[in-house]
Amino acid sequence: MYKFCGALIITLLVAVRLPAQDNAGFGQLLPATGAYPGALTSVEQLPVTTQVGSQQQLPTAAASLKTIPTPASSGIRMLPPTPGSDTFNLQTFNQQRMHTTQTAMIVLGGWAVANIATGLVAMGQTSGEAKYFHQMNAIWNVVNLGIATAGYFGSRKLNGTSWNMSGSIKEQNKIEKIYLVNGALDVAYILGGLYAREYGKNQSGKEQDRWKGYGSSIILQGGFLLLYDAVNLTIHHRHGKGLYQRFENVQVSFSPGRVVAGVTF
């Protein structure tokens, strides 16, 4: 009898302790299935939600990252062009114009020296109309030599960086106008030489030789200068096209009270 009662008491004690041990050792597993069914549901759904989120939301996020355009992937250039991207260089343009001027002054100076030397020698070896012809050649080209010397060294003192765009345009227009005006003067020289020869025909003796000789020299010098100025004008005009082409796409419209300018690329 005592043994039966002792066994019953031990069995009851074990039965009472098992829930407590389960609560402490198994993380409230038994109470969750019995007293807290909702908690079990939330615990069971939490990994599913996390798993679904990791499988469905992460690829979506990755896809969205792939579709977001970046400056590198979209090909849109947000930065302004680098200074070296423009093939037109204003400093080089001005230096080329000055180099052309220097070359022209060398040609004019060479012509002047040749005429002065030839004229001085031929003056003492000829007479009559030919003597005055060579005399005028020498006198005329003293002026040419002075112009060539001043023009050459004056151009060497200039710097290609001395002008901005506006100044470069003014210099280009000025050099072209100079050769145009000189060309008109060259025509006047030729006409003046023809008049001198005609005038000399009405003279006699030494005066006739002088007028006709001077007239022939002026015709020669005017003809050379006309060719010289025409060639240089052509060279400078062609060179200036590189500057003027930068404004071909500029469109200017006028309306009452305003002026609108647009550039097409």
C-alpha positions in Angstrom: 0.0 0.0 0.0 2.8 2.4 0.9 4.6 1.4 -2.2 1.5 2.2 -4.4 1.0 5.6 -2.8 4.7 6.4 -3.2 4.6 5.5 -6.8 1.5 7.6 -7.4 3.1 10.7 -5.7 6.3 10.3 -7.8 4.2 10.0 -11.0 2.2 13.2 -10.1 5.4 15.1 -9.3 6.9 14.1 -12.7 3.7 15.1 -14.4 3.8 18.5 -12.8 7.5 19.2 -13.6 7.4 18.2 -17.3 5.5 21.3 -18.4 7.9 23.6 -16.5 11.0 21.9 -17.9 9.5 22.1 -21.4 8.8 25.8 -20.9 12.3 26.5 -19.8 14.2 24.2 -22.1 12.2 24.1 -25.4 11.4 27.8 -25.9 7.7 27.7 -24.9 6.9 25.1 -27.6 4.2 23.2 -25.6 2.4 26.3 -24.4 2.4 27.7 -27.9 0.6 24.7 -29.2 -1.9 24.7 -26.4 -2.5 28.0 -24.8 -1.1 30.3 -27.7 -2.2 29.0 -31.1 -2.0 32.4 -32.6 1.6 32.8 -31.5 2.5 29.6 -33.3 0.8 30.9 -36.4 2.8 34.1 -36.3 6.0 32.2 -35.8 5.3 29.9 -38.6 4.3 32.7 -41.0 7.3 35.0 -40.2 9.9 32.8 -41.9 7.5 32.4 -44.9 7.1 36.1 -45.1 10.8 36.7 -44.8 11.5 34.0 -47.4 8.9 35.3 -49.8 10.3 38.8 -49.4 13.9 37.6 -50.0 12.8 35.6 -53.1 10.4 38.1 -54.7 11.4 41.6 -53.5 15.1 41.3 -54.0 14.9 40.3 -57.7 12.4 43.2 -58.1 14.9 45.6 -56.5 17.7 44.2 -58.7 15.5 44.7 -61.8 14.8 48.2 -60.7 18.5 48.9 -60.2 19.1 47.6 -63.7 16.5 49.9 -65.3 17.7 53.1 -63.5 19.8 55.0 -66.1 23.1 56.2 -65.0 25.3 58.8 -66.8 27.6 56.0 -67.9 25.0 53.5 -69.1 22.5 56.0 -70.6 25.1 57.6 -72.9 24.0 61.1 -71.8 27.0 63.4 -71.5 26.4 65.8 -68.7 29.8 67.4 -68.8 30.7 70.3 -71.2 33.1 69.7 -74.0 36.7 69.8 -73.2 38.7 72.8 -74.5 40.5 70.6 -77.0 37.3 69.3 -78.6 37.0 72.3 -80.8 39.2 71.9 -83.9 39.3 75.6 -84.6 42.0 77.4 -82.7 41.8 81.2 -82.6 45.5 81.7 -81.7 46.6 79.5 -84.6 44.3 81.4 -87.0 45.9 84.7 -86.0 49.4 83.3 -86.2 48.8 82.0 -89.7 47.5 85.4 -90.8 50.6 87.1 -89.4 52.8 84.5 -91.1 51.1 85.3 -94.4 51.8 89.0 -93.9 55.4 88.4 -93.1 55.9 86.3 -96.2 54.2 89.0 -98.3 56.6 91.6 -96.8 59.6 89.4 -97.7 58.4 89.1 -101.3 57.8 92.9 -101.5 61.2 93.5 -100.0 62.9 91.2 -102.4 61.3 92.8 -105.4 62.3 96.2 -104.0 66.0 95.2 -103.5 66.2 93.7 -106.9 64.8 96.8 -108.6 67.0 99.2 -106.6 70.1 97.2 -107.4 69.2 96.8 -111.1 68.1 100.4 -111.4 71.3 101.9 -109.9 73.5 99.8 -112.1 71.5 100.3 -115.3 71.2 104.1 -114.8 74.9 104.5 -115.4 74.9 102.2 -118.4 72.0 103.5 -120.4 70.7 106.8 -121.7 67.5 108.4 -123.0 64.2 106.8 -122.0 65.8 103.6 -120.6 67.9 105.7 -118.2 64.8 107.3 -116.7 63.0 104.0 -116.7 65.6 102.4 -114.4 65.9 105.6 -112.4 62.2 105.5 -111.5 62.4 101.8 -110.7 65.1 102.5 -108.1 63.2 105.5 -106.6 59.9 103.8 -106.5 61.2 100.7 -104.8 63.0 102.7 -102.1 59.4 103.4 -100.9 58.5 99.7 -101.3 61.5 98.6 -99.3 60.6 100.9 -96.4 57.0 99.6 -96.4 58.2 96.0 -96.5 60.7 96.5 -93.7 58.2 98.3 -91.4 55.4 95.7 -92.2 57.6 92.7 -91.5 59.1 93.8 -88.2 55.8 95.2 -87.1 54.1 91.9 -87.7 56.8 90.0 -85.8 56.0 92.1 -82.7 52.4 90.9 -82.7 51.2 87.9 -80.7 48.4 85.5 -81.8 46.9 85.7 -78.3 46.5 89.5 -78.5 43.0 89.2 -80.1 39.8 87.7 -79.0 37.1 86.6 -81.4 35.9 90.2 -82.0 39.4 91.5 -82.4 40.3 88.7 -84.8 37.3 89.5 -87.0 38.3 93.2 -87.1 41.9 92.3 -88.0 40.8 90.0 -90.7 38.5 92.6 -92.2 41.2 95.3 -92.0 43.8 93.3 -93.8 41.4 92.4 -96.6 40.3 96.1 -96.9 44.0 97.2 -97.1 44.6 94.9 -100.1 41.4 96.1 -101.7 42.4 99.7 -101.4 45.9 99.0 -102.6 44.5 97.2 -105.6 42.5 100.3 -106.5 45.7 102.4 -106.1 47.6 100.0 -108.3 45.0 100.5 -111.1 45.5 104.3 -110.6 49.3 103.8 -110.9 48.9 102.0 -114.2 46.6 104.7 -115.5 49.0 107.4 -114.3 51.9 105.7 -116.1 49.8 105.5 -119.3 49.0 109.2 -119.0 52.7 110.0 -118.4 53.7 108.3 -121.6 51.0 110.0 -123.6 52.0 113.3 -122.1 55.7 112.7 -123.0 54.8 112.2 -126.6 53.9 115.9 -126.8 57.3 116.8 -125.3 60.6 117.0 -127.0 64.2 116.1 -126.1 65.1 115.2 -122.6 61.6 115.9 -121.2 60.1 113.4 -123.6 62.5 110.7 -122.5 61.9 111.5 -118.9 58.1 111.4 -119.1 58.0 108.3 -121.2 60.7 106.5 -119.2 58.9 107.4 -115.9 55.6 106.4 -117.4 56.9 102.9 -118.4 58.4 102.4 -115.0 55.1 103.3 -113.2 53.2 101.0 -115.4 55.5 98.1 -114.5 55.5 98.8 -110.8 51.7 99.3 -110.8 51.2 96.0 -112.7 53.4 94.1 -110.2 51.7 95.6 -107.2 48.3 94.8 -108.7 49.2 91.2 -109.0 50.9 91.2 -105.6 47.8 92.6 -103.9 45.4 90.3 -105.7 47.3 87.2 -104.7 47.6 88.3 -101.1 43.9 89.3 -101.0 43.0 85.8 -102.3 45.1 84.1 -99.7 43.7 86.1 -96.8 40.2 85.8 -98.0 40.4 82.0 -98.2 42.1 81.9 -94.8 39.3 84.1 -93.3 36.6 81.6 -94.3 37.7 79.4 -91.4 36.7 82.3 -89.1 33.5 83.3 -90.8 32.2 79.7 -91.1 31.7 79.7 -87.3 28.9 82.1 -87.8 27.1 80.4 -90.7 24.6 78.7 -88.3 23.8 81.9 -86.5 20.2 83.1 -87.2 19.2 86.6 -86.0 15.6 87.7 -86.1 14.3 91.2 -85.3 10.9 92.0 -83.7 9.6 95.2 -82.0 11.5 95.7 -78.8 13.9 92.7 -79.1 16.6 90.9 -81.1 16.7 87.1 -81.0 19.8 85.2 -82.0 19.9 81.4 -82.4 22.6 78.9 -83.2 22.0 75.5 -84.7 24.4 72.6 -84.3 
